[in-house]
Each structure stands twice: as C-alpha cells, then as structure tokens.
C-alpha cells in the first residue's frame, strides 16, 4: 500500500508528482507557484463542510465530504499560437489522466479519509496572463469518506 500523507493537499501533491505528463524533475508545490515556467502547484480552495444535526442539537460532520482544489502551472505564453495550443493540449491530457486515474481507482492516500472520486469541475484556462508567461489552472473536487 502506498505511503499515506498527513493531509489531503499533501496527498494530492504526491499524487500529481507521479503524473507522467509533468516535466521530469519539476517541483509540485502547495499554495505557491513561482513566476518562471514550468513548475506546478496544488492550491486549496474554499469548500463547504457537510454536516448534520443529531437529536441533541449537536453538529456532526457527515462521513462523506468534498473539498475543492486547484492544480496550476506557469507556462510560456504569448503571441506564439503553437505554444498556446501546446498549453491547451497539455491540460487536456492532464484532464484525461485524472479521468483515467478515476477509472483505475488510483487515488491519493491520506490518514484522515479514503478518497472515492476526483472530479475536474472547471476546464483549464489562463488565470493570470503576463507578456511571456501565464498561470494555467483547472479546478478539482475531491470526494472522500472521513475516518473517525
């Protein structure tokens, strides 16, 4: 069994680090992406916590939870249409890789729960654009069952 990470974001970072589409040796960070291409990052995104109220009026988190994340990278960008199309193709391949991992049930492992699905919820787009570099990103929803 693969080694479990202490947090969900750490588990996703390790999972994405194993993606064969990423440039060899490139760093996958958490909540930070340097200005220069090409590195990658996983960002935590605001998510609603699911809960229920028991007969005593106590608030209890439900077993099934969902959390949103962003996977992003800095890529060369500009007037070169071929480069911009390569960026789009890279993210299309990342989406396909995520869907394949779902089909294989190959999910990250973390100590607080068991992941049951990773769903891309937004297609890739350039979220920040400079004169020669853009930050591309996709949004993901991770569904998991909490461990008590």
Residue pairs with C-beta under 8 A, 6 or more apart in sequence:
1 109
2 109
3 109
4 11
4 109
4 110
4 111
5 11
5 13
5 14
5 108
5 109
5 110
5 111
6 110
6 111
7 110
7 112
8 67
8 108
8 110
8 112
8 113
8 142
8 144
9 30
9 31
9 42
9 44
9 69
10 30
10 110
11 108
11 109
11 110
11 115
12 42
12 69
12 71
12 108
12 140
12 142
13 28
13 29
13 30
13 42
14 108
15 101
15 107
15 108
16 22
16 28
16 40
16 42
16 71
17 28
19 94
19 97
20 97
21 90
21 93
21 94
21 97
22 28
22 40
23 38
26 38
26 39
26 40
27 39
27 40
28 39
28 40
28 41
28 42
29 39
29 40
29 41
29 42
30 41
30 42
30 43
30 44
31 41
31 42
31 43
31 44
32 41
33 39
33 40
33 41
33 72
33 73
33 74
33 135
34 74
35 74
35 133
36 74
36 133
37 73
37 74
37 75
37 76
37 133
38 73
38 74
38 75
38 76
39 73
39 74
40 71
40 72
40 73
41 71
41 72
41 73
42 69
42 70
42 71
42 72
43 69
43 70
43 71
43 72
43 137
44 67
44 68
44 69
45 68
45 69
45 70
45 139
46 68
47 66
47 67
47 68
48 66
49 61
49 65
50 61
50 62
50 64
50 65
50 66
51 59
51 60
51 61
51 62
52 59
52 60
52 62
53 59
53 60
54 60
61 146
62 146
63 145
63 146
64 116
64 143
64 144
64 145
64 146
65 113
65 143
65 144
65 145
65 146
66 141
66 142
66 143
66 144
67 141
67 142
67 144
68 121
68 139
68 140
68 141
68 142
69 139
69 140
69 141
69 142
70 137
70 138
70 139
70 140
71 94
71 137
71 138
71 140
72 127
72 135
72 136
72 137
72 138
73 135
73 136
73 137
74 133
74 134
74 135
74 136
75 83
75 87
75 90
75 133
75 134
75 135
75 136
76 83
76 87
76 132
76 133
77 83
77 84
77 87
77 126
77 129
77 130
77 132
77 133
77 134
78 84
78 131
78 132
87 124
87 126
87 134
87 136
88 124
91 123
91 124
91 136
91 138
92 124
94 124
94 138
95 120
95 123
95 124
95 138
98 118
98 120
98 140
99 120
101 107
101 118
102 117
102 118
102 119
107 114
107 115
107 116
107 118
108 115
109 115
111 147
112 146
112 147
113 144
113 145
113 146
113 147
114 144
114 145
114 147
115 142
115 143
115 144
116 143
116 144
116 145
117 141
117 142
117 143
118 140
118 141
118 142
118 143
119 140
119 141
119 142
119 143
120 138
120 139
120 140
121 139
121 140
121 141
122 138
122 139
123 138
124 136
124 137
124 138
125 136
125 137
126 134
126 135
126 136
127 134
127 135
127 136
127 137
128 134
128 135
129 135
